[in-house]
Amino acid sequence: MVAYKMELIHASEALDYALLKLPTDGAKIAQTYGYLRLKTRAGVVGEQLYIPQHPMGENKRIAVEDDYASNVAD
């Protein structure tokens, strides 16, 4: 574990997510591991959505989603 102090903003066991706020020295963590910025506006149709995650506590993965029908699994 890299960040020992963090604030839990919101979590959902049903949706398997937690949103955490890192301390102000989190910049060092961001430099090491990278980061994505949150947008303050609503999404736009056709815009890609990147979801960094540790599904079921596994290694980090990034899901890429959009609304294109060709990306929908049958």
PyMOL Python script that loads the backbone (N, CA, C, O; Angstrom):
from pymol import cmd

cmd.read_pdbstr("""\
ATOM      1  N   MET A   1       0.851  -1.173   0.000  1.00  0.00           N
ATOM      2  CA  MET A   1       0.000   0.000   0.000  1.00  0.00           C
ATOM      3  C   MET A   1       0.893   1.231   0.000  1.00  0.00           C
ATOM      4  O   MET A   1       1.884   1.287   0.728  1.00  0.00           O
ATOM      5  N   VAL A   2       0.545   2.201  -0.806  1.00  0.00           N
ATOM      6  CA  VAL A   2       1.352   3.406  -0.944  1.00  0.00           C
ATOM      7  C   VAL A   2       0.780   4.553  -0.123  1.00  0.00           C
ATOM      8  O   VAL A   2       1.535   5.263   0.541  1.00  0.00           O
ATOM      9  N   ALA A   3      -0.524   4.750  -0.153  1.00  0.00           N
ATOM     10  CA  ALA A   3      -1.166   5.839   0.596  1.00  0.00           C
ATOM     11  C   ALA A   3      -1.757   5.266   1.876  1.00  0.00           C
ATOM     12  O   ALA A   3      -2.610   4.381   1.832  1.00  0.00           O
ATOM     13  N   TYR A   4      -1.303   5.772   3.007  1.00  0.00           N
ATOM     14  CA  TYR A   4      -1.783   5.259   4.281  1.00  0.00           C
ATOM     15  C   TYR A   4      -2.934   6.075   4.835  1.00  0.00           C
ATOM     16  O   TYR A   4      -3.733   5.570   5.622  1.00  0.00           O
ATOM     17  N   LYS A   5      -3.025   7.327   4.433  1.00  0.00           N
ATOM     18  CA  LYS A   5      -4.120   8.185   4.858  1.00  0.00           C
ATOM     19  C   LYS A   5      -4.930   8.550   3.627  1.00  0.00           C
ATOM     20  O   LYS A   5      -4.382   9.017   2.629  1.00  0.00           O
ATOM     21  N   MET A   6      -6.213   8.338   3.701  1.00  0.00           N
ATOM     22  CA  MET A   6      -7.093   8.716   2.603  1.00  0.00           C
ATOM     23  C   MET A   6      -8.490   8.891   3.156  1.00  0.00           C
ATOM     24  O   MET A   6      -8.821   8.367   4.220  1.00  0.00           O
ATOM     25  N   GLU A   7      -9.306   9.631   2.428  1.00  0.00           N
ATOM     26  CA  GLU A   7     -10.681   9.875   2.842  1.00  0.00           C
ATOM     27  C   GLU A   7     -11.610   9.110   1.904  1.00  0.00           C
ATOM     28  O   GLU A   7     -11.509   9.226   0.682  1.00  0.00           O
ATOM     29  N   LEU A   8     -12.512   8.329   2.487  1.00  0.00           N
ATOM     30  CA  LEU A   8     -13.502   7.615   1.693  1.00  0.00           C
ATOM     31  C   LEU A   8     -14.605   8.593   1.327  1.00  0.00           C
ATOM     32  O   LEU A   8     -15.295   9.108   2.207  1.00  0.00           O
ATOM     33  N   ILE A   9     -14.779   8.852   0.040  1.00  0.00           N
ATOM     34  CA  ILE A   9     -15.806   9.775  -0.437  1.00  0.00           C
ATOM     35  C   ILE A   9     -17.130   9.040  -0.603  1.00  0.00           C
ATOM     36  O   ILE A   9     -18.164   9.516  -0.134  1.00  0.00           O
ATOM     37  N   HIS A  10     -17.112   7.896  -1.258  1.00  0.00           N
ATOM     38  CA  HIS A  10     -18.325   7.094  -1.447  1.00  0.00           C
ATOM     39  C   HIS A  10     -17.926   5.682  -1.835  1.00  0.00           C
ATOM     40  O   HIS A  10     -16.879   5.473  -2.448  1.00  0.00           O
ATOM     41  N   ALA A  11     -18.755   4.717  -1.480  1.00  0.00           N
ATOM     42  CA  ALA A  11     -18.489   3.330  -1.849  1.00  0.00           C
ATOM     43  C   ALA A  11     -19.805   2.590  -2.040  1.00  0.00           C
ATOM     44  O   ALA A  11     -20.830   2.949  -1.460  1.00  0.00           O
ATOM     45  N   SER A  12     -19.754   1.557  -2.857  1.00  0.00           N
ATOM     46  CA  SER A  12     -20.914   0.694  -3.076  1.00  0.00           C
ATOM     47  C   SER A  12     -20.423  -0.736  -3.236  1.00  0.00           C
ATOM     48  O   SER A  12     -19.716  -1.057  -4.192  1.00  0.00           O
ATOM     49  N   GLU A  13     -20.802  -1.590  -2.300  1.00  0.00           N
ATOM     50  CA  GLU A  13     -20.434  -2.998  -2.417  1.00  0.00           C
ATOM     51  C   GLU A  13     -21.166  -3.635  -3.598  1.00  0.00           C
ATOM     52  O   GLU A  13     -20.603  -4.471  -4.305  1.00  0.00           O
ATOM     53  N   ALA A  14     -22.417  -3.240  -3.807  1.00  0.00           N
ATOM     54  CA  ALA A  14     -23.211  -3.804  -4.907  1.00  0.00           C
ATOM     55  C   ALA A  14     -22.591  -3.487  -6.270  1.00  0.00           C
ATOM     56  O   ALA A  14     -22.590  -4.336  -7.161  1.00  0.00           O
ATOM     57  N   LEU A  15     -22.067  -2.273  -6.435  1.00  0.00           N
ATOM     58  CA  LEU A  15     -21.450  -1.871  -7.700  1.00  0.00           C
ATOM     59  C   LEU A  15     -19.943  -2.084  -7.711  1.00  0.00           C
ATOM     60  O   LEU A  15     -19.288  -1.818  -8.719  1.00  0.00           O
ATOM     61  N   ASP A  16     -19.384  -2.563  -6.595  1.00  0.00           N
ATOM     62  CA  ASP A  16     -17.962  -2.890  -6.465  1.00  0.00           C
ATOM     63  C   ASP A  16     -17.070  -1.695  -6.780  1.00  0.00           C
ATOM     64  O   ASP A  16     -16.184  -1.781  -7.631  1.00  0.00           O
ATOM     65  N   TYR A  17     -17.309  -0.557  -6.078  1.00  0.00           N
ATOM     66  CA  TYR A  17     -16.430   0.598  -6.270  1.00  0.00           C
ATOM     67  C   TYR A  17     -16.287   1.388  -4.977  1.00  0.00           C
ATOM     68  O   TYR A  17     -17.133   1.331  -4.085  1.00  0.00           O
ATOM     69  N   ALA A  18     -15.200   2.116  -4.909  1.00  0.00           N
ATOM     70  CA  ALA A  18     -14.959   3.070  -3.831  1.00  0.00           C
ATOM     71  C   ALA A  18     -14.236   4.265  -4.432  1.00  0.00           C
ATOM     72  O   ALA A  18     -13.321   4.103  -5.240  1.00  0.00           O
ATOM     73  N   LEU A  19     -14.644   5.462  -4.040  1.00  0.00           N
ATOM     74  CA  LEU A  19     -13.998   6.694  -4.487  1.00  0.00           C
ATOM     75  C   LEU A  19     -13.246   7.254  -3.292  1.00  0.00           C
ATOM     76  O   LEU A  19     -13.846   7.564  -2.263  1.00  0.00           O
ATOM     77  N   LEU A  20     -11.926   7.384  -3.429  1.00  0.00           N
ATOM     78  CA  LEU A  20     -11.059   7.823  -2.341  1.00  0.00           C
ATOM     79  C   LEU A  20     -10.407   9.150  -2.675  1.00  0.00           C
ATOM     80  O   LEU A  20     -10.099   9.427  -3.834  1.00  0.00           O
ATOM     81  N   LYS A  21     -10.200   9.966  -1.658  1.00  0.00           N
ATOM     82  CA  LYS A  21      -9.463  11.219  -1.817  1.00  0.00           C
ATOM     83  C   LYS A  21      -8.114  11.037  -1.136  1.00  0.00           C
ATOM     84  O   LYS A  21      -8.041  10.748   0.059  1.00  0.00           O
ATOM     85  N   LEU A  22      -7.042  11.211  -1.913  1.00  0.00           N
ATOM     86  CA  LEU A  22      -5.690  11.064  -1.382  1.00  0.00           C
ATOM     87  C   LEU A  22      -5.269  12.332  -0.662  1.00  0.00           C
ATOM     88  O   LEU A  22      -5.817  13.401  -0.932  1.00  0.00           O
ATOM     89  N   PRO A  23      -4.306  12.238   0.250  1.00  0.00           N
ATOM     90  CA  PRO A  23      -3.810  13.437   0.931  1.00  0.00           C
ATOM     91  C   PRO A  23      -3.105  14.366  -0.053  1.00  0.00           C
ATOM     92  O   PRO A  23      -2.840  13.989  -1.195  1.00  0.00           O
ATOM     93  N   THR A  24      -2.807  15.571   0.394  1.00  0.00           N
ATOM     94  CA  THR A  24      -2.191  16.559  -0.498  1.00  0.00           C
ATOM     95  C   THR A  24      -0.847  16.096  -1.038  1.00  0.00           C
ATOM     96  O   THR A  24      -0.441  16.541  -2.111  1.00  0.00           O
ATOM     97  N   ASP A  25      -0.146  15.221  -0.332  1.00  0.00           N
ATOM     98  CA  ASP A  25       1.123  14.701  -0.854  1.00  0.00           C
ATOM     99  C   ASP A  25       0.880  13.567  -1.856  1.00  0.00           C
ATOM    100  O   ASP A  25       1.814  12.868  -2.249  1.00  0.00           O
ATOM    101  N   GLY A  26      -0.377  13.393  -2.262  1.00  0.00           N
ATOM    102  CA  GLY A  26      -0.721  12.386  -3.259  1.00  0.00           C
ATOM    103  C   GLY A  26      -0.099  12.659  -4.616  1.00  0.00           C
ATOM    104  O   GLY A  26      -0.119  11.789  -5.486  1.00  0.00           O
ATOM    105  N   ALA A  27       0.456  13.852  -4.817  1.00  0.00           N
ATOM    106  CA  ALA A  27       1.102  14.178  -6.094  1.00  0.00           C
ATOM    107  C   ALA A  27       2.243  13.206  -6.381  1.00  0.00           C
ATOM    108  O   ALA A  27       2.479  12.848  -7.535  1.00  0.00           O
ATOM    109  N   LYS A  28       2.943  12.783  -5.345  1.00  0.00           N
ATOM    110  CA  LYS A  28       4.026  11.816  -5.535  1.00  0.00           C
ATOM    111  C   LYS A  28       3.465  10.495  -6.059  1.00  0.00           C
ATOM    112  O   LYS A  28       4.064   9.853  -6.922  1.00  0.00           O
ATOM    113  N   ILE A  29       2.318  10.102  -5.531  1.00  0.00           N
ATOM    114  CA  ILE A  29       1.671   8.871  -5.980  1.00  0.00           C
ATOM    115  C   ILE A  29       1.240   9.018  -7.434  1.00  0.00           C
ATOM    116  O   ILE A  29       1.428   8.101  -8.233  1.00  0.00           O
ATOM    117  N   ALA A  30       0.661  10.171  -7.785  1.00  0.00           N
ATOM    118  CA  ALA A  30       0.209  10.419  -9.158  1.00  0.00           C
ATOM    119  C   ALA A  30       1.379  10.397 -10.132  1.00  0.00           C
ATOM    120  O   ALA A  30       1.243   9.895 -11.248  1.00  0.00           O
ATOM    121  N   GLN A  31       2.521  10.933  -9.726  1.00  0.00           N
ATOM    122  CA  GLN A  31       3.696  10.923 -10.600  1.00  0.00           C
ATOM    123  C   GLN A  31       4.166   9.496 -10.855  1.00  0.00           C
ATOM    124  O   GLN A  31       4.615   9.170 -11.954  1.00  0.00           O
ATOM    125  N   THR A  32       4.062   8.659  -9.849  1.00  0.00           N
ATOM    126  CA  THR A  32       4.516   7.277  -9.970  1.00  0.00           C
ATOM    127  C   THR A  32       3.546   6.418 -10.767  1.00  0.00           C
ATOM    128  O   THR A  32       3.957   5.656 -11.642  1.00  0.00           O
ATOM    129  N   TYR A  33       2.256   6.543 -10.463  1.00  0.00           N
ATOM    130  CA  TYR A  33       1.258   5.631 -11.030  1.00  0.00           C
ATOM    131  C   TYR A  33       0.369   6.253 -12.101  1.00  0.00           C
ATOM    132  O   TYR A  33      -0.377   5.533 -12.764  1.00  0.00           O
ATOM    133  N   GLY A  34       0.428   7.563 -12.288  1.00  0.00           N
ATOM    134  CA  GLY A  34      -0.443   8.232 -13.249  1.00  0.00           C
ATOM    135  C   GLY A  34      -1.801   8.537 -12.641  1.00  0.00           C
ATOM    136  O   GLY A  34      -2.101   8.122 -11.521  1.00  0.00           O
ATOM    137  N   TYR A  35      -2.611   9.260 -13.380  1.00  0.00           N
ATOM    138  CA  TYR A  35      -3.937   9.622 -12.878  1.00  0.00           C
ATOM    139  C   TYR A  35      -4.842  10.029 -14.026  1.00  0.00           C
ATOM    140  O   TYR A  35      -4.375  10.363 -15.115  1.00  0.00           O
ATOM    141  N   LEU A  36      -6.127   9.997 -13.772  1.00  0.00           N
ATOM    142  CA  LEU A  36      -7.141  10.493 -14.694  1.00  0.00           C
ATOM    143  C   LEU A  36      -7.861  11.630 -13.991  1.00  0.00           C
ATOM    144  O   LEU A  36      -8.091  11.565 -12.783  1.00  0.00           O
ATOM    145  N   ARG A  37      -8.217  12.665 -14.726  1.00  0.00           N
ATOM    146  CA  ARG A  37      -8.938  13.797 -14.135  1.00  0.00           C
ATOM    147  C   ARG A  37     -10.440  13.574 -14.231  1.00  0.00           C
ATOM    148  O   ARG A  37     -10.940  13.054 -15.229  1.00  0.00           O
ATOM    149  N   LEU A  38     -11.156  13.974 -13.180  1.00  0.00           N
ATOM    150  CA  LEU A  38     -12.612  13.935 -13.208  1.00  0.00           C
ATOM    151  C   LEU A  38     -13.115  15.184 -13.902  1.00  0.00           C
ATOM    152  O   LEU A  38     -12.586  16.274 -13.685  1.00  0.00           O
ATOM    153  N   LYS A  39     -14.126  15.033 -14.729  1.00  0.00           N
ATOM    154  CA  LYS A  39     -14.717  16.192 -15.400  1.00  0.00           C
ATOM    155  C   LYS A  39     -15.867  16.724 -14.559  1.00  0.00           C
ATOM    156  O   LYS A  39     -16.544  15.971 -13.859  1.00  0.00           O
ATOM    157  N   THR A  40     -16.076  18.021 -14.636  1.00  0.00           N
ATOM    158  CA  THR A  40     -17.140  18.646 -13.856  1.00  0.00           C
ATOM    159  C   THR A  40     -18.429  18.784 -14.658  1.00  0.00           C
ATOM    160  O   THR A  40     -19.395  19.382 -14.183  1.00  0.00           O
ATOM    161  N   ARG A  41     -18.450  18.239 -15.856  1.00  0.00           N
ATOM    162  CA  ARG A  41     -19.641  18.331 -16.700  1.00  0.00           C
ATOM    163  C   ARG A  41     -20.196  16.931 -16.948  1.00  0.00           C
ATOM    164  O   ARG A  41     -19.535  15.926 -16.687  1.00  0.00           O
ATOM    165  N   ALA A  42     -21.411  16.890 -17.452  1.00  0.00           N
ATOM    166  CA  ALA A  42     -22.022  15.608 -17.799  1.00  0.00           C
ATOM    167  C   ALA A  42     -21.323  15.011 -19.015  1.00  0.00           C
ATOM    168  O   ALA A  42     -20.683  15.725 -19.787  1.00  0.00           O
ATOM    169  N   GLY A  43     -21.448  13.719 -19.175  1.00  0.00           N
ATOM    170  CA  GLY A  43     -20.865  13.048 -20.325  1.00  0.00           C
ATOM    171  C   GLY A  43     -21.543  13.463 -21.620  1.00  0.00           C
ATOM    172  O   GLY A  43     -22.647  14.008 -21.617  1.00  0.00           O
ATOM    173  N   VAL A  44     -20.864  13.196 -22.722  1.00  0.00           N
ATOM    174  CA  VAL A  44     -21.365  13.531 -24.052  1.00  0.00           C
ATOM    175  C   VAL A  44     -21.532  12.229 -24.827  1.00  0.00           C
ATOM    176  O   VAL A  44     -20.669  11.355 -24.755  1.00  0.00           O
ATOM    177  N   VAL A  45     -22.622  12.090 -25.562  1.00  0.00           N
ATOM    178  CA  VAL A  45     -22.860  10.893 -26.362  1.00  0.00           C
ATOM    179  C   VAL A  45     -21.674  10.669 -27.294  1.00  0.00           C
ATOM    180  O   VAL A  45     -21.249  11.584 -27.999  1.00  0.00           O
ATOM    181  N   GLY A  46     -21.143   9.450 -27.293  1.00  0.00           N
ATOM    182  CA  GLY A  46     -20.014   9.096 -28.142  1.00  0.00           C
ATOM    183  C   GLY A  46     -18.661   9.288 -27.476  1.00  0.00           C
ATOM    184  O   GLY A  46     -17.644   8.848 -28.014  1.00  0.00           O
ATOM    185  N   GLU A  47     -18.628   9.931 -26.324  1.00  0.00           N
ATOM    186  CA  GLU A  47     -17.378  10.177 -25.607  1.00  0.00           C
ATOM    187  C   GLU A  47     -16.947   8.902 -24.881  1.00  0.00           C
ATOM    188  O   GLU A  47     -17.774   8.218 -24.278  1.00  0.00           O
ATOM    189  N   GLN A  48     -15.648   8.584 -24.941  1.00  0.00           N
ATOM    190  CA  GLN A  48     -15.157   7.403 -24.247  1.00  0.00           C
ATOM    191  C   GLN A  48     -15.111   7.652 -22.747  1.00  0.00           C
ATOM    192  O   GLN A  48     -14.948   8.782 -22.286  1.00  0.00           O
ATOM    193  N   LEU A  49     -15.260   6.565 -22.005  1.00  0.00           N
ATOM    194  CA  LEU A  49     -15.232   6.601 -20.553  1.00  0.00           C
ATOM    195  C   LEU A  49     -14.156   5.632 -20.089  1.00  0.00           C
ATOM    196  O   LEU A  49     -14.180   4.459 -20.461  1.00  0.00           O
ATOM    197  N   TYR A  50     -13.223   6.099 -19.291  1.00  0.00           N
ATOM    198  CA  TYR A  50     -12.135   5.279 -18.766  1.00  0.00           C
ATOM    199  C   TYR A  50     -12.413   5.007 -17.295  1.00  0.00           C
ATOM    200  O   TYR A  50     -12.622   5.937 -16.516  1.00  0.00           O
ATOM    201  N   ILE A  51     -12.416   3.733 -16.914  1.00  0.00           N
ATOM    202  CA  ILE A  51     -12.730   3.364 -15.541  1.00  0.00           C
ATOM    203  C   ILE A  51     -11.557   2.580 -14.960  1.00  0.00           C
ATOM    204  O   ILE A  51     -11.435   1.381 -15.214  1.00  0.00           O
ATOM    205  N   PRO A  52     -10.676   3.246 -14.171  1.00  0.00           N
ATOM    206  CA  PRO A  52      -9.603   2.506 -13.509  1.00  0.00           C
ATOM    207  C   PRO A  52     -10.220   1.707 -12.370  1.00  0.00           C
ATOM    208  O   PRO A  52     -11.085   2.205 -11.649  1.00  0.00           O
ATOM    209  N   GLN A  53      -9.773   0.472 -12.215  1.00  0.00           N
ATOM    210  CA  GLN A  53     -10.409  -0.371 -11.212  1.00  0.00           C
ATOM    211  C   GLN A  53      -9.490  -1.496 -10.768  1.00  0.00           C
ATOM    212  O   GLN A  53      -8.490  -1.811 -11.414  1.00  0.00           O
ATOM    213  N   HIS A  54      -9.859  -2.078  -9.660  1.00  0.00           N
ATOM    214  CA  HIS A  54      -9.252  -3.297  -9.133  1.00  0.00           C
ATOM    215  C   HIS A  54     -10.416  -4.265  -8.924  1.00  0.00           C
ATOM    216  O   HIS A  54     -10.815  -4.498  -7.783  1.00  0.00           O
ATOM    217  N   PRO A  55     -10.973  -4.837 -10.001  1.00  0.00           N
ATOM    218  CA  PRO A  55     -12.177  -5.653  -9.871  1.00  0.00           C
ATOM    219  C   PRO A  55     -11.960  -6.839  -8.937  1.00  0.00           C
ATOM    220  O   PRO A  55     -11.009  -7.607  -9.082  1.00  0.00           O
ATOM    221  N   MET A  56     -12.863  -6.963  -7.983  1.00  0.00           N
ATOM    222  CA  MET A  56     -12.801  -8.043  -6.994  1.00  0.00           C
ATOM    223  C   MET A  56     -11.454  -8.063  -6.269  1.00  0.00           C
ATOM    224  O   MET A  56     -10.993  -9.121  -5.842  1.00  0.00           O
ATOM    225  N   GLY A  57     -10.819  -6.882  -6.128  1.00  0.00           N
ATOM    226  CA  GLY A  57      -9.550  -6.778  -5.425  1.00  0.00           C
ATOM    227  C   GLY A  57      -8.353  -7.271  -6.224  1.00  0.00           C
ATOM    228  O   GLY A  57      -7.260  -7.402  -5.672  1.00  0.00           O
ATOM    229  N   GLU A  58      -8.533  -7.546  -7.505  1.00  0.00           N
ATOM    230  CA  GLU A  58      -7.435  -8.039  -8.338  1.00  0.00           C
ATOM    231  C   GLU A  58      -6.532  -6.889  -8.785  1.00  0.00           C
ATOM    232  O   GLU A  58      -6.701  -5.754  -8.339  1.00  0.00           O
ATOM    233  N   ASN A  59      -5.575  -7.182  -9.663  1.00  0.00           N
ATOM    234  CA  ASN A  59      -4.664  -6.163 -10.184  1.00  0.00           C
ATOM    235  C   ASN A  59      -5.423  -5.076 -10.932  1.00  0.00           C
ATOM    236  O   ASN A  59      -6.534  -5.298 -11.415  1.00  0.00           O
ATOM    237  N   LYS A  60      -4.806  -3.887 -11.023  1.00  0.00           N
ATOM    238  CA  LYS A  60      -5.450  -2.747 -11.681  1.00  0.00           C
ATOM    239  C   LYS A  60      -5.725  -3.044 -13.150  1.00  0.00           C
ATOM    240  O   LYS A  60      -4.897  -3.616 -13.859  1.00  0.00           O
ATOM    241  N   ARG A  61      -6.919  -2.634 -13.583  1.00  0.00           N
ATOM    242  CA  ARG A  61      -7.330  -2.715 -14.984  1.00  0.00           C
ATOM    243  C   ARG A  61      -8.018  -1.412 -15.332  1.00  0.00           C
ATOM    244  O   ARG A  61      -8.558  -0.737 -14.455  1.00  0.00           O
ATOM    245  N   ILE A  62      -8.003  -1.055 -16.600  1.00  0.00           N
ATOM    246  CA  ILE A  62      -8.730   0.137 -17.043  1.00  0.00           C
ATOM    247  C   ILE A  62      -9.736  -0.303 -18.092  1.00  0.00           C
ATOM    248  O   ILE A  62      -9.371  -0.803 -19.156  1.00  0.00           O
ATOM    249  N   ALA A  63     -11.013  -0.106 -17.771  1.00  0.00           N
ATOM    250  CA  ALA A  63     -12.083  -0.414 -18.721  1.00  0.00           C
ATOM    251  C   ALA A  63     -12.290   0.806 -19.603  1.00  0.00           C
ATOM    252  O   ALA A  63     -12.259   1.940 -19.125  1.00  0.00           O
ATOM    253  N   VAL A  64     -12.499   0.572 -20.883  1.00  0.00           N
ATOM    254  CA  VAL A  64     -12.769   1.653 -21.832  1.00  0.00           C
ATOM    255  C   VAL A  64     -14.146   1.380 -22.415  1.00  0.00           C
ATOM    256  O   VAL A  64     -14.376   0.340 -23.031  1.00  0.00           O
ATOM    257  N   GLU A  65     -15.048   2.311 -22.219  1.00  0.00           N
ATOM    258  CA  GLU A  65     -16.424   2.133 -22.684  1.00  0.00           C
ATOM    259  C   GLU A  65     -16.864   3.328 -23.507  1.00  0.00           C
ATOM    260  O   GLU A  65     -16.418   4.454 -23.285  1.00  0.00           O
ATOM    261  N   ASP A  66     -17.735   3.071 -24.450  1.00  0.00           N
ATOM    262  CA  ASP A  66     -18.397   4.137 -25.188  1.00  0.00           C
ATOM    263  C   ASP A  66     -19.782   3.631 -25.571  1.00  0.00           C
ATOM    264  O   ASP A  66     -20.167   2.529 -25.180  1.00  0.00           O
ATOM    265  N   ASP A  67     -20.524   4.410 -26.317  1.00  0.00           N
ATOM    266  CA  ASP A  67     -21.883   4.002 -26.661  1.00  0.00           C
ATOM    267  C   ASP A  67     -21.994   3.412 -28.064  1.00  0.00           C
ATOM    268  O   ASP A  67     -23.090   3.322 -28.617  1.00  0.00           O
ATOM    269  N   TYR A  68     -20.863   3.012 -28.638  1.00  0.00           N
ATOM    270  CA  TYR A  68     -20.903   2.439 -29.982  1.00  0.00           C
ATOM    271  C   TYR A  68     -21.410   1.002 -29.916  1.00  0.00           C
ATOM    272  O   TYR A  68     -20.917   0.207 -29.116  1.00  0.00           O
ATOM    273  N   ALA A  69     -22.389   0.666 -30.749  1.00  0.00           N
ATOM    274  CA  ALA A  69     -22.999  -0.660 -30.736  1.00  0.00           C
ATOM    275  C   ALA A  69     -21.982  -1.768 -31.006  1.00  0.00           C
ATOM    276  O   ALA A  69     -22.166  -2.892 -30.538  1.00  0.00           O
ATOM    277  N   SER A  70     -20.924  -1.480 -31.746  1.00  0.00           N
ATOM    278  CA  SER A  70     -19.925  -2.502 -32.064  1.00  0.00           C
ATOM    279  C   SER A  70     -19.145  -2.949 -30.835  1.00  0.00           C
ATOM    280  O   SER A  70     -18.482  -3.985 -30.876  1.00  0.00           O
ATOM    281  N   ASN A  71     -19.208  -2.190 -29.739  1.00  0.00           N
ATOM    282  CA  ASN A  71     -18.473  -2.539 -28.529  1.00  0.00           C
ATOM    283  C   ASN A  71     -19.335  -3.260 -27.504  1.00  0.00           C
ATOM    284  O   ASN A  71     -18.888  -3.503 -26.383  1.00  0.00           O
ATOM    285  N   VAL A  72     -20.556  -3.604 -27.869  1.00  0.00           N
ATOM    286  CA  VAL A  72     -21.461  -4.276 -26.944  1.00  0.00           C
ATOM    287  C   VAL A  72     -21.277  -5.776 -27.088  1.00  0.00           C
ATOM    288  O   VAL A  72     -21.370  -6.323 -28.187  1.00  0.00           O
ATOM    289  N   ALA A  73     -21.013  -6.441 -25.956  1.00  0.00           N
ATOM    290  CA  ALA A  73     -20.846  -7.897 -25.982  1.00  0.00           C
ATOM    291  C   ALA A  73     -22.206  -8.573 -26.089  1.00  0.00           C
ATOM    292  O   ALA A  73     -23.174  -8.137 -25.465  1.00  0.00           O
ATOM    293  N   ASP A  74     -22.276  -9.641 -26.884  1.00  0.00           N
ATOM    294  CA  ASP A  74     -23.534 -10.394 -27.022  1.00  0.00           C
ATOM    295  C   ASP A  74     -23.715 -11.336 -25.854  1.00  0.00           C
ATOM    296  O   ASP A  74     -24.713 -12.055 -25.789  1.00  0.00           O
TER     297      ASP A  74
END
""", "prot")
cmd.dss("prot")
cmd.show_as("cartoon", "prot")
cmd.util.cbc("prot")
cmd.orient("prot")
